[in-house]
Amino acid sequence: MTPTADPGSRSRTGGRSSGTATTVETGTVRTNDVETYYERRGEGPPIVFVHGMAMSTAEWEPQATALAGEFTTVAYDVRGHGRTGGSDRGTYDVELYASDLDALLTGLGVEKPVLCGLSMGGCIAQVYAATRPENVSGLVLADTFSAGPLPLKGRLLFANLRLFGLLDRVVRYTTLNRLQTWIGNRLAPGVAGDGVTTQRLMEVAPTIPHAEFRKIARSVADFPASDVDASRITAPTLILYGEHAPAVLREVHARLAEQLGSADTEVVVVPDAGHASNVDNAAFFTDAVRAFARSVHGGD
């Protein structure tokens, strides 16, 4: 059951800064029981970016800035991450994250955006678009996962997430990620893409406490067993994934495209990219999102 936002929790605080060519509005919106941090740029039809596990709004800075000349771009820190921080809830799930997103969009007055989610963010975008199809103009799902039974390698991948959550108590997730990136790129060159930049983005974000990281890791690991029905997604959908993604994730993206039976779906492989294709090949990724958003919003 999807938690509902507190009708009395629409308060919003924020400010504007223009240290760069693009003016950035920053602030927080009350979403259920947390204050969710957001960054808003530009004017025009809205694109909302949802980051991956253990990341923050910083992951989307190249896209949010580049597209702000034509669109309103919104990026935010998912519950437990970045400047949003965590809560006293014992567990998290993607349905809760989607409820937070709904409260955020309502609080900001954002209507019918293109949702762009990567990895964990793609899971959140799927749940939001499946449970609130009338609220979404388009969907970009990047380097993400699908719900449903997994092959052995897929089950091992998500078991690894659970292990990350447990090991974080003794070895922080940033160190574990650096080690996994090093191993991954030696076993399958390119699979981790630009691991240096991804690692830096993870390390510059506010540190996630162990209790929060464990809840986050578990919520993502539980996603394949969730009851989200992708066939309920009606918005046009663009699926993006890096050409060096592991075979099991390429299979997952193919299955996701099949599940989106009622949506106009296009699958695009991002060249020279691994799991974080928006970081690994930012220019290609940004151009793909721009073209898709124009087509959805009726631009040229």
PEPEPE-V806860 format. One record per backbone hydrogen bond with DSSP energy under -1.0 kcal/mol. CO is the residue of the C=O (numbers start at 1). NH is the residue of the N-H. Records with the same first field share a line. If there is no record, write none. Layout:
CO=NH + NH
This chain:
6=9
11=30
13=28
15=26
17=24
24=17
25=40
26=15
27=38
28=13
29=36
31=34
34=31
36=29
37=77
38=27
39=75
40=25
41=73
45=72
46=114
47=74
48=116
50=118
52=55
56=59
57=60
58=61
60=64
61=65
62=66
63=67
67=70 + 71
72=47
73=41
74=49
75=39
78=81
81=84 + 85
85=80
93=97
94=98
95=99
96=100
97=101
98=102
99=103
100=104
101=105
102=106
103=107
104=108
105=110
113=137 + 138
114=48
115=140
116=50
117=142
118=121
119=123
120=124
121=125
122=126
123=127
124=128
125=129
126=130
127=131
128=132
132=135
133=136
138=115
139=238
140=117
141=240
142=119
151=155
152=156
153=157
154=158
155=159
156=160
157=161
158=162
159=163
160=164
161=165
162=166
163=167
164=168
166=169
167=170 + 171
172=176
173=177
174=178
175=179
176=180
177=181
178=182
179=183
180=184
181=185
183=187
184=188
188=191
190=193
191=275
193=195
194=198
195=199
196=200
197=201
198=202
199=203
200=204
209=213
210=214
211=215
212=216
213=217
214=218
215=219
216=220
217=221
218=222
220=223
222=225
223=226
224=148
229=232
230=233
236=139
237=266
238=141
239=268
240=143
241=270
242=245
246=250
247=251
248=252
249=253
250=254
251=255
252=256
253=257
254=258
255=259
256=260
259=261
260=263
264=237
266=239
268=241
270=243
273=244
275=277
276=279 + 280
277=281
281=285
282=286
283=287
284=288
285=289
286=290
287=291
288=292
289=293
290=294
291=295
292=296
293=297
294=299
